[in-house]
Amino acid sequence: MLNKKINVMVLTCSMLAGLTFASVANAHPRWVLPSHFTISKEGGDWLSFDVTASHGVFVFDKPAGSETAQIIMPDGRKQRPDFVLRGKRRSVFDFHFSEQGTHKVQINNQAGYFTSFKAGHRDTPKRLRANKVDRVALLPKEPRDVVTTETYTRAESYITVGKPSEKAFELEGKYLELLPVTHPSDIVADEPVRLQFYFNGEAQAGVKVDITREGTLYRNHQEQIDVVSDEQGFITFTPEVAGRYLLKASYKAKLVDSPLADQMSANVHFTFEAMLP
Amino acid sequence: MKINKLYKGGWGVVLVLLSSISVVMPSVAKPVPSSAHMDIELILPNVVTSIYARPYVAVWIADTEGKSVRTIQLWVGKDEWLKDLRSWWRKVGRNDRAVVDAVTSATRPAGKYRFSWDGLDEQGERVEQGQYTFYVEVVREHGGRNYLRQKLQLAEQSFTHQLEPTQETGQITINYNVK
């Protein structure tokens, strides 16, 4: 009786995990798309932001939330968006930008945990939405290759009102982070862009980065740029065409002394525009 | 005797140094002649299209490093649209609100326009002789953008440049006159 109950629970949990982690397994990247990147209007202006998780660059798909959205002001203080709506394919928020300088817009959810393992006669790969502590009660008998991963994804972009500034670039020193070297408001088609990656506050080598221009539906090739960060965490690439781009950076690390996970999968999804020269 | 020779030799070096300075220095710091001025004739073409809006226009001069020396004309109307002059906004406008407020004016209809530059920079100083670039950026809502560049050698010689028409600009004539 009790056994049966537990079995049902495991089944329900794994079904739920299956549903929830379809997005992790298929890695629907979550990103933010600003309506504009630059404001010249005296006194500031309203901008609108779309947040979604999808495989297409700037194609809306899953309704990722905007409730955790923050705007880091040019002086470093944090503000909340003014209006947040959630639809079926995206969420939206608006914000009135009135202070001169560069603002960072970020939608960073809480860290998540999932446990992957193999079970059954056929070594079927399975996933649970559980950390190392919770997985004990949820794993079936004799699971194999059990690995718990902590995931954290930053979705971010930069908005500049008038003269650009750099205070909003300041890092938190947690997970994977991007530090602009080329100012985001100075990214121009056919000119090299330099960025630096940090993991837990240290410059990080080996961060895998891909950069894709919008409109993949309307061309035969992805025209994706792939780069890996060097010893000091730097990447350099040249967007050849003006347009809006999504940069996806990922870094995986073993966690030695974490009670909750065996490894970390940290991501930064950075949206920018390359302007006409 | 020995000391005397050294002394002489020493002066020789100083003299060489002085003469090289006297040759190099003036050509670096010499301003353009006070009589120098640049007359510009710009044509905004008649564009027949479904929705026509008067174009935004920026005309400016920059040094060899791309740093703006003077914005000569800025026809925009509302400052909300300044950013649509992508290059001018990034290189000039966003960095100096005072320049924007000093020079901005209303958009103009198609036609022939004449204006001139007095050889002064934004601070009212006469610019030094040397190489510069003349920029014109024209952007039309519901229309296109043209971004034209012309290298200039501003010195004591008069010259004329003509820029060929593009979709958003008619012929542009630059006349640098030194009396």
Interface residues (C-beta under 8 A of the other chain):
Chain A: H36 T38 I39 S40 K41 E42 D45 T160 G162 K163 P164 S185 D186 V188 M275 L276 P277
Chain B: K78 D79 E80 W81 L82 K83 R86 S87 W89 R90 G93 R94 N95 R97 R145 Y147
